[in-house]
Amino acid sequence: MAVLKVIEVLSNSNKSWEDATKKAVKEASKSVKNIRSVYVQDQSAIVNDGEVTEFRVNVKLTFEVK
């Protein structure tokens, strides 16, 4: 039986929500091992002068506790 834990991580990107999600996983994996899945809970964007300039995600990462 595996014990899993879920943490919430916020991330941003000037490219896309997908890129922001990848950045969240990459950064979290520096200190959290055994990440099993990522769930995008919320997406938002910052708009300046009628243009989207930043994509933001709020994700939940699930990892195995050993």
C-alpha positions in Angstrom: 0.0 0.0 0.0 1.3 3.4 -0.9 0.9 6.6 1.1 0.2 9.6 -1.1 0.2 13.3 -0.2 -1.2 16.3 -2.1 0.3 19.8 -2.0 -0.9 22.9 -3.8 1.5 24.9 -6.0 1.1 28.2 -7.8 3.0 28.9 -11.0 3.1 31.4 -13.8 4.4 31.7 -17.4 4.4 34.3 -20.2 3.9 31.5 -22.8 0.9 29.3 -21.8 -1.0 27.5 -19.0 0.7 24.3 -20.1 4.1 25.9 -19.7 3.1 27.2 -16.2 2.1 23.7 -15.3 5.4 22.2 -16.5 7.3 24.9 -14.5 5.3 24.0 -11.3 6.2 20.3 -11.6 9.8 21.0 -12.5 10.4 23.4 -9.6 8.5 21.2 -7.1 10.5 18.2 -8.1 13.7 19.9 -6.9 12.5 19.3 -3.3 9.6 16.8 -3.6 10.4 13.3 -4.8 8.1 10.7 -6.3 5.6 13.1 -7.9 2.9 10.9 -9.4 0.3 13.3 -10.9 -0.6 16.9 -11.4 -4.2 18.3 -11.3 -4.8 21.8 -12.7 -7.3 23.3 -10.2 -7.5 26.9 -11.5 -6.3 28.9 -14.4 -6.1 32.7 -14.7 -4.3 35.3 -16.8 -3.0 38.9 -16.5 -4.0 41.3 -19.2 -2.2 44.5 -20.0 -3.2 46.9 -22.8 -5.7 44.3 -24.2 -3.1 41.5 -24.4 -2.6 38.5 -22.2 0.9 38.9 -20.7 1.0 36.2 -18.0 -0.7 32.8 -17.5 -1.2 31.5 -14.0 -2.1 28.1 -12.7 -3.0 26.7 -9.3 -2.1 23.0 -9.3 -2.3 20.1 -6.9 0.6 17.7 -7.0 0.3 14.2 -5.7 3.4 12.4 -4.6 4.3 9.1 -2.7 5.6 9.4 0.8 8.2 6.7 1.5 
